[in-house]
Amino acid sequence: GRDSMVQYEDDNVREARRRLPEKLYNDRVFRIKRALVLTKRQQILPKKQWTNYEEDKSHLEPYLKGTYLSCKCITLNKHLLYFQ
């Protein structure tokens, strides 16, 4: 999926990846390894294996939303505790 190529990584992205179900995580690792092998061999993925844009879903987004919300709540709680 398009999330496999996310270059920017912070604590929220790492946490979202940690929360991925095992199948989604393994699928992501497979796509990255396949891309690296093809790049090293200077080959292009056969067109029949390409993902259509309509089929390319963001597998990380639901988990990112949860981590950002969690981090905001934790940060807010830390601030509230500090000012009590």
N, C-alpha and C positions, 0 to 999 in steps of 0.2 A: 504494500500500500504506500501511499504518498508519505505516510509518517515514517517509513523506514529510512528516509533520506534527510530527516531533520538534522541540521548541523548544529543549531543552537541547543545547548544542553545546560540546564540549571537544576537545582534541587527538585523543582516541580516535575520536570521532564523525567528525571531519574526515578522519582517516586511513581509517576504514572506508568513507566515501563515496568517497574517492580510489581505493580498491581495487575498487569496484563494476565489474562488466563494463560495457562501453559501452551495451549494450541496456538493462540495468537502470537505469543512470544517466540515459539519455535518456527512458525511461519515467517516471522520477521527476520530471524537469524538466517533462515534458508535463503530468503530474498537477498540479504546483504552478502552472504557468502557467494551466491550465484553471480551477483553483480561484480564482485571482486575477481572471481575466476574469469569471467568474460572480459573484464577490463585487462587483466594480465595477459590474456591470450589475444587481445585486440580483436575481439569478436563482438557481434551484436546478437542479442537474444532473438531467436527466430520469431517472425511476426505472429505466427499462430499462438505463441506463448505471451504475447503482449496483453496487458490489462487495458480494457476499454475505460475511458474516463468515467463513464456512467457506473461501471462496476467497481471502481477504485474508491473504497470507503476509508474514511479516517478511523483507524482502529485505536488510535491513542487519544483522540479528542475527549471521549466520555471520561476517561481516567484522568486526563489533564484538568478537566473542569472540577472533578472531585478533589484533586490535590491542591489547586489554587484556592478553592473554597476552604479546605482544611487549613492551609497555611494562613489564610486571612483570619480564620477564627483563632488559630493559635497565637498569631501576632496580636490580635485584638485582646485576647485574654492576658497575654504578657503585659500589654500596656495598662490594662485595667488593674492588674495585680500591682504594677509598679506605682500607680497613682493612688492606691488605697492607703 
